[in-house]
């Protein structure tokens, strides 16, 4: 399923807009750091989907409902869309088997390179591969969810 999403050239590419990608990144950090819904390990926000590697601290439906809820509300306001779902109703999730963790982290963070968006994973601003500088918005106490 991951490969199908990564190779998809259809659907809305809303997340390719920096303002919308930033909404999702800020929400990922907010849900991890402020709400404590999960321990964040890796993420990437691609133009038409996102990947998140996390250890949940709450039930998965609550985690996805929270993350999708606030991001869709803010994204639809930016896009001036009403009555249109921002995210697909279903999410694709699975447990990580022993020994797969680093492989999955690498897969997620290399996604923009495979898609031809950047040469190095660390160059992509909407990814955990961008390093600590990318995570400082939440740490500085930015108003993430107004």
Secondary structure as UniProt FT lines:
FT   HELIX           2..7
FT   HELIX           14..16
FT   HELIX           18..33
FT   STRAND          38..45
FT   STRAND          50..56
FT   HELIX           60..79
FT   TURN            98..99
FT   HELIX           101..114
FT   TURN            115..116
FT   HELIX           121..123
FT   TURN            125..126
FT   HELIX           128..130
FT   HELIX           132..139
FT   TURN            140..141
//
